[in-house]
Amino acid sequence: MTVTDAPVLPHGVTEQALEIVSRLPREERIRLISGASMWYSEALDSEGVASFMMTDGPHGLRKQNGDGDHGGLHESVPATCFPTASALAATWDLDLLEQVGHALGLEARTEEIGVLLGPGLNIKRHPAGGRNFEYMSEDPLLAGRAAAALVRGIQAEGVGACLKHYAVNNQETNRMGLDTIVDERTLREIYLTGFEIAVREAQPWTVMSAYNLVNGEHAGESRKLLTEILRDDWGFDGLVMTDWIATFDRAVGVHAGLDLEMPSSTGAFDARVSAAIDAGELSESDLDTAAARVIALALRVAAERASRHPAAHVDAMHADHHALARRAAAAGSVLLTNDGILPLAPQGSIALIGAFAEAPRHQGGGSSLVQTTRLDTALEAMRARLGDGATLTYAPGYDAGTGEATDAQLQEALAAADGADTVVLMVGLPTSFESEGYDRDHLDVPASHVRLIQAITARHDRVVVTLSNGAPVDMPWADAPNAILESYLGGQASGSAVVDVLFGDAEPGGRLAESFPVAVTDLPSNHDFANDPRLVQYREGPYVGYRFHDTFGVPARFAFGHGLSYTTFELGAPKVTGRGAARKVTVPVTNTGDRAGSTVVQVYVHDPVSTLHRPVQELKGFAKVTLEPGQSADAVVQLDERSFAVYDAADGAWKVEAGDYELRVGLSSTEIVATKSIRLTSDDVVTEAARPASAIATASEFARLIGRPIPASRPAFPLHYDSVIGDLDQTWLGGRVKAVLTAQIGKMLPVGDDTPDEVRTTMEAFITNMPLRAIAMASEGKVSFAQLDTLLTVLNATGLKAKRAARGEAGLT
Ligand code: BGC
């Protein structure tokens, strides 16, 4: 036998791609590692490498054939809008999510898309995060498994998926220049684990780096994140692209493992990359690796396309997908409370109140905005469902767009309620309340919605409230209605799905993938969230969501994992088999009610004695079981080493301590129905580390946790590449430049009187938060980086003079 020492190829690089690269001059290789336009990669005609399209998004295709933008402004082709990630994750149904992935993949393939930009799976650190509707969960295991299921489905159709936004992208405020300070253990256990699971389980073709910085480094320039962890540790063998206009220093990014810059910056960085190679700051082989990954992906896309067909009948495909979207919306609907009023009988008189019944709140604003193929409304669906069997009265009660109400609207709603046996009241968050681009500054639903809830529940004893929102809202009124159904942003079939659930034609299959706090001020993450525009300290460490509520005994209003059913289930004694950390938990489940239904058996691990402080319990497995009345089945959950491990930051290793562990079997994080203890043996020795005295580390505790002094927030002045257009106001001249830029950008964007609120607000936030480096990147060669540097020097010089003059310093005007 001969053993050859074949050179080991870098992850994501094929021999064929490397061979092509070896024939290319440097300029060609540099050209390849930036996009050709808003959505396309560069082609390499000489080698027969075609360009491919990447486009949004996570719950439906947003393919723009005309002008492109990443804010959901210009037209896109009609596509199925599935429920957004909050609702998808709330299904806890990995088979269903895989089906949704297939549907997304098929629509993408039919539109000749190479890579679909989703799913998003960042942790919901704070319920007011503007993009929470696009993210899965506060729990990394659930987020990672849900994302993996979607990726499997999408890629099985020959289209690449893109995990985003890697990493630690948990707020929108100044997302382009925000430095997130997080200790190593929390980073690994909470913020990276979901990505790790999705990478290991589903091997996505691509990953998108986040806008923000992580511990002082731009996420897209962190070799630790992009190469050491993602590729060397987890074995990712695909391509990493930037988020749109996220590039800061392209050469540093290439070295870090950032392969493709998106969208095109029309060569703005090319000379700098070449100069970095000449200066020995970037190695030619790093460039080759990035270029080879782009080529390898382009070839992969082409090969998949050659071996597959688009959908033969697009209308039939859309009809199927609409039905799937309807099922998914019901499966992600969470029945928060129910005194037995639900499901409703289709009889008597029903008052349907709330403008969302006519103008559904079905998706969120920003880059994930889908032009739907159809849009079901609850009003039409309910009319159809009731037929002549019942009387239906409808009153909007408020304006769907603004959430405001006139007295006349309120009176009309009350009159409708008074005349009905049962009231269904649809409330939630109007579109402009939550979007990509900005965070919410409170968790309230509009005052008019609260007024309706209070007034109607005060005079009526059969009131069902349904909620349409992408993330938790405050519900001080939660005890007043007879039932509350959280429908989330259920996609284009949300209107019919909510009616399906209300009348029991579908069950409310969802369980919360996030805690609903009693008050946002209870949360330790609230101590530092969107209150400093340039720096955020994750002082709460791992105590996010139920990890906080359960450990510190501060109950949530609705706990993680909670959700009621229309039937009842009995869980038998769990059986634990297996050896070491590889344990199988088997729980017999019986449907003891008289309706078919599903439940989610959740397994949490509690470590009674630990060297490190740990959340009191953490989700380590789950199984959704669907049963006919009287039927039984086993819920089976497999545990492994990571189910018990902690990350030893001092040693850079996952470790399992010897000792007893309690396996807690439950139906939510607070409804534990059985426990089982196991003992593990292990030689692992975990290094002692700082243990904060409360859920919010003090400054000195946090400094110890991060192993360095807490960095200062980057000053707003002098202006730099990461300063945003909104920062220009700091100087008089800057204010003038801002006015010119805003007018220029405004001309390019078709915002008019009929532009929907959420799109307008999102666009305004996008412009204000656009980093100054984007002036060079998006100017199509009109402004070079050298010119931008000059502009910044002038602005900073005049600004400094102005500041000194304001302080009355002599000799400087
Ligand atoms: C978003 C990404 C999106 C991209 C392209 C960015 O602003 O953060 O999630 O995929 O735009 O639209």
Residues whose N, C-alpha, C, O or C-beta is under 5 A from the ligand:
A	BS01	BGC	D56 D69 H70 L117 D243 W244 S367
